[in-house]
Amino acid sequence: MQCGNTVILLEILRLGGDLCRIELDLFGIFLNLDFDETFPVGAHFGVGAVAAALAFAEERGVSGAEFGVRGHVDAYDQNTGKLVWRFWTTEPNSWGGNTYLNGGASIWGNPSYDPELHMLYFATGNAYPWPSPCAFFGVVPVGCPGNGREGTNLYSTSIVAIDSRTGEHKWHFQFAHHDLWDFDGPQPTLLLTVKGIPAIEHTSKTGYMFILNRRTGESLFPYQEVSVPTEPAWESPWATQPVSSIESLTEHSEELPIPAGIVAAPMWAPYQPTAMVFQPWAGGGMEWPPAAYSPRTHFIYSHANYQPANLGVTEANSISFSAIPGEVDHGVYGAVDTRTGKVAWKIPITGTTPDSGIGVAGDLVFFGESTGLFHAADARTGAILWTFDASKVPNAGGATASPAIYVVNGKEYVVYGFGGEPGNSLFLGDAVIAFALPDKE
């Protein structure tokens, strides 16, 4: 059936039974909803009612840490549009000189909200400038040494909790002190309950997962402030960095065998004049694609990138990049058990980095690949049960969005936007495709 510019197709597939596919080409509509564990579970996929992750439509953050903004979160009155409060994400006392005034720490991931605690949670971006604390890739120098944003640079690269009514700071947890590596927190924070404790989870580009008590900001799993390299001193590197005891999906070093002529940087190493390979670096670790949590399995589902960079930085702000012979970006999708802090399973992604958000419903996990493949996997084992190939659909692109799961008139759907990402997908498109089990006869 052809309906103007909207194409509707029905196809019978197999997923332990019949699965109807409804294909809608809606010119790039992007759907991205979050679901809270407290909503009732339905049949088939076990889908909960749509939890409007829209708890605070009147609150806004800013991006642009790379351009020297001073990050902040604003609250506006929905009726009048007037500013109610502003929370600055650069705290003056933890920055050298007046560098906090253009210190970055932007917010470009969706916030989380707890209506009972009246708390708004978000993760912040990198400190500015980087990779040199003296200049952003040689542009807009601020002067070193002595004015190179010395200090931990709060609240950059942090999980922050504020009072949603007043904007008052409640607590923070910094996952990278004095960030030199673009270790943003682009992945949205995730609310869950761990052993009866209201918790919040976040994994940043560092690749380390932290699960905190969302009332207090205290970690529910042990972590260590480990000693790290502190030379060259002109970069003002911080002497310790937090390393979680939760098993990581991310590789934290260059893979073996290391090519001849390549020097692998230790995790948290400051830059040197001679190039070293950093893994993870600015591409993560974890990037923007949202994670998901299932109260049925107690697993957090996410991705991890292997995307190393070979670079050197001098005190004169000269920055050099070199190729890594034979290196091909890749990564994994995987699950971490919140009861043990151990990785439950991993699915390797080769030839490109994993670039899809994850949706979980009942005993299925949904995610995609930039090649256009869209998978349903067993939530407990990671075994892939079904795959849809969007590359065979006209106008579809890579599977680099996030699945949304919803119910209409008692019928459950999984919908995905196949648009692709420039530079990470072989093809781009604008198709939105919804999947559902057939009606019972």
Long-range contacts (C-beta under 8 A, 24 or more apart in sequence): 7-394, 12-438, 13-386, 13-388, 14-386, 15-376, 15-385, 15-386, 16-385, 17-437, 18-437, 18-438, 19-386, 19-435, 19-436, 19-437, 19-438, 20-435, 20-436, 20-437, 20-438, 21-388, 21-433, 21-434, 21-435, 22-433, 22-434, 22-435, 22-436, 23-393, 23-431, 23-433, 23-434, 24-431, 24-432, 24-433, 24-434, 25-394, 25-395, 25-430, 25-431, 25-432, 26-430, 26-431, 26-432, 27-430, 28-417, 28-419, 28-430, 28-432, 29-417, 29-432, 30-401, 30-417, 30-419, 31-401, 31-402, 31-404, 31-415, 31-416, 31-417, 31-432, 32-290, 32-357, 32-401, 32-402, 32-404, 33-404, 33-405, 33-406, 34-110, 34-188, 34-290, 35-292, 35-359, 35-405, 36-191, 37-191, 37-192, 37-193, 37-293, 37-294, 37-295, 41-296, 41-362, 42-407, 42-410, 42-412, 43-412, 44-362, 44-412, 44-437, 45-361, 45-362, 45-364, 45-405, 45-412, 45-414, 45-437, 46-296, 46-361, 46-362, 46-363, 47-361, 47-362, 47-405, 47-406, 47-407, 47-412, 48-361, 48-405, 49-407, 50-406, 50-407, 53-110, 53-112, 55-113, 55-115, 56-111, 56-113, 56-120, 56-164, 58-84, 59-111, 59-120, 59-164, 61-106, 61-107, 61-108, 61-111, 61-122, 62-106, 62-107, 63-106, 63-107, 63-108, 63-125, 64-104, 64-106, 65-104, 65-105, 65-106, 65-125, 65-126, 65-127, 65-128, 65-156, 65-184, 66-104, 66-126, 66-128, 66-136, 67-128, 68-102, 68-104, 68-128, 68-129, 68-136, 68-140, 69-102, 69-104, 69-106, 69-128, 70-100, 70-101, 70-102, 70-103, 70-104, 70-105, 71-103, 71-104, 71-105, 71-106, 71-107, 71-124, 71-125, 71-156, 73-107, 73-111, 73-120, 73-122, 73-162, 73-167, 75-164, 75-167, 84-167, 85-166, 85-167, 86-167, 87-162, 87-167, 87-169, 89-124, 89-155, 89-156, 89-160, 90-153, 90-154, 90-155, 90-156, 91-154, 91-155, 93-151, 94-151, 94-152, 94-153, 94-154, 95-149, 95-150, 95-151, 95-153, 96-146, 96-147, 96-148, 96-149, 96-150, 96-151, 96-236, 97-146, 97-147, 97-149, 99-142, 99-147, 99-148, 99-149, 100-149, 100-153, 102-128, 102-142, 103-127, 103-128, 103-149, 103-153, 103-156, 104-128, 104-156, 105-153, 105-155, 105-156, 105-157, 105-158, 108-184, 108-186, 108-288, 109-185, 109-186, 109-187, 109-188, 109-189, 109-288, 110-188, 110-290, 111-188, 111-189, 112-188, 112-189, 112-190, 112-191, 112-200, 113-164, 114-191, 114-198, 114-214, 117-198, 117-214, 117-215, 118-163, 118-164, 118-165, 119-161, 119-162, 119-163, 119-164, 119-170, 119-214, 120-161, 120-162, 120-163, 120-164, 121-159, 121-160, 121-161, 121-189, 121-191, 121-200, 121-214, 122-159, 122-160, 122-189, 123-158, 123-159, 123-160, 123-184, 123-185, 123-186, 123-187, 123-188, 123-189, 123-202, 123-204, 124-155, 124-156, 124-157, 124-158, 124-160, 124-184, 124-185, 125-156, 125-157, 125-184, 125-185, 125-186, 126-156, 126-157, 126-179, 126-182, 126-183, 126-184, 127-153, 127-156, 127-157, 127-178, 127-179, 130-179, 130-180, 130-181, 130-182, 131-180, 131-181, 131-182, 131-271, 131-311, 131-313, 131-319, 132-235, 132-271, 132-313, 132-317, 132-319, 133-178, 133-180, 133-235, 133-236, 134-234, 134-315, 134-317, 135-317, 137-319, 138-317, 138-318, 138-319, 141-317, 144-234, 144-315, 145-233, 145-234, 145-236, 148-234, 148-235, 148-236, 149-178, 149-236, 150-178, 150-236, 151-178, 151-236, 152-177, 152-178, 152-238, 153-177, 153-178, 153-179, 157-183, 157-184, 157-185, 157-204, 158-185, 159-185, 159-189, 159-200, 159-202, 159-210, 159-212, 159-217, 161-200, 161-214, 161-217, 170-217, 171-216, 171-217, 172-217, 173-210, 173-212, 173-217, 173-219, 174-242, 175-202, 175-204, 175-206, 175-208, 175-210, 175-242, 176-204, 176-206, 176-241, 176-242, 177-238, 177-240, 177-241, 177-242, 178-236, 178-237, 178-238, 180-235, 180-237, 180-270, 180-271, 181-205, 181-278, 181-280, 181-281, 181-282, 182-281, 182-282, 183-280, 183-285, 186-286, 186-287, 186-288, 187-286, 187-287, 187-288, 187-289, 187-290, 187-291, 187-302, 188-290, 188-291, 190-290, 190-291, 190-292, 190-293, 190-300, 192-293, 192-295, 192-300, 192-338, 193-295, 194-220, 194-338, 194-339, 195-220, 195-339, 199-338, 201-291, 201-293, 201-300, 201-338, 203-285, 203-286, 203-291, 203-302, 204-284, 204-285, 204-286, 205-280, 205-281, 205-282, 205-283, 205-284, 205-285, 205-286, 205-287, 206-250, 206-280, 206-285, 207-248, 207-249, 207-250, 207-251, 207-252, 207-280, 207-284, 207-285, 207-286, 207-304, 208-242, 208-243, 208-244, 208-246, 208-248, 208-250, 209-244, 209-246, 209-248, 209-300, 209-302, 209-336, 210-242, 210-244, 210-246, 211-246, 211-338, 219-244, 221-245, 221-246, 221-341, 226-268, 228-266, 228-267, 228-268, 228-269, 229-266, 229-268, 229-269, 229-270, 230-270, 231-270, 232-270, 232-272, 232-315, 234-315, 235-270, 235-271, 235-313, 237-268, 237-270, 241-268, 245-341, 246-336, 246-341, 247-336, 247-341, 247-342, 247-343, 248-304, 248-343, 249-302, 249-303, 249-304, 249-332, 249-334, 249-336, 249-343, 249-346, 250-280, 250-284, 250-285, 250-286, 250-304, 250-305, 250-306, 251-279, 251-280, 251-304, 251-306, 252-279, 252-280, 253-279, 254-279, 254-308, 254-324, 255-279, 255-306, 259-324, 259-325, 259-326, 260-325, 262-310, 262-324, 262-325, 271-311, 271-312, 271-313, 272-312, 272-313, 273-312, 273-313, 273-314, 274-312, 275-310, 275-311, 275-312, 275-320, 275-321, 275-322, 276-310, 276-311, 276-312, 277-308, 277-309, 277-310, 277-324, 278-308, 278-309, 278-310, 278-311, 279-306, 279-307, 279-308, 279-309, 280-305, 280-307, 280-308, 281-307, 281-308, 281-309, 282-309, 283-307, 283-309, 283-329, 283-353, 287-353, 287-355, 289-354, 289-355, 289-356, 289-357, 289-358, 289-400, 289-402, 290-357, 290-358, 290-402, 291-357, 291-358, 292-357, 292-358, 292-359, 292-360, 292-365, 293-338, 293-360, 294-360, 294-365, 294-379, 296-362, 296-363, 296-379, 297-335, 297-337, 297-344, 297-363, 297-379, 297-380, 298-337, 298-338, 298-339, 299-335, 299-336, 299-337, 299-338, 299-344, 299-379, 299-380, 300-335, 300-336, 300-338, 301-333, 301-334, 301-335, 301-358, 301-360, 301-365, 301-367, 301-379, 302-333, 302-334, 302-336, 302-358, 303-331, 303-332, 303-333, 303-334, 303-349, 303-354, 303-355, 303-356, 303-358, 303-367, 304-331, 304-332, 304-334, 304-354, 305-329, 305-331, 305-353, 305-354, 306-330, 306-331, 306-353, 307-331, 307-353, 329-353, 333-358, 333-367, 333-382, 334-382, 335-365, 335-379, 335-382, 344-380, 344-382, 345-381, 345-382, 346-382, 347-377, 347-382, 347-384, 352-424, 352-425, 353-424, 355-398, 355-400, 355-421, 355-424, 355-425, 356-399, 356-400, 356-401, 356-402, 356-403, 357-401, 357-402, 357-403, 358-402, 358-403, 359-402, 359-403, 359-404, 359-405, 359-414, 361-405, 361-412, 361-414, 366-403, 366-405, 366-414, 366-416, 367-399, 367-403, 368-398, 368-399, 368-400, 368-401, 368-403, 368-416, 368-418, 369-398, 369-399, 370-398, 370-399, 370-400, 370-420, 370-421, 370-424, 370-425, 370-426, 371-398, 371-399, 371-425, 371-426, 372-396, 372-397, 372-398, 372-399, 372-418, 372-420, 372-425, 372-426, 372-427, 373-399, 374-399, 374-416, 374-418, 374-433, 388-433, 388-435, 390-418, 390-429, 390-431, 390-433, 391-426, 391-427, 393-418, 393-429, 393-431, 393-433, 394-431, 395-429, 395-430, 395-431, 396-429, 396-430, 396-431, 396-433, 397-425, 397-427, 397-428, 397-429, 397-430, 397-431, 398-424, 398-425, 398-426, 398-427, 398-428, 398-429, 400-424, 400-425, 411-436, 411-437, 411-439, 412-436, 412-437
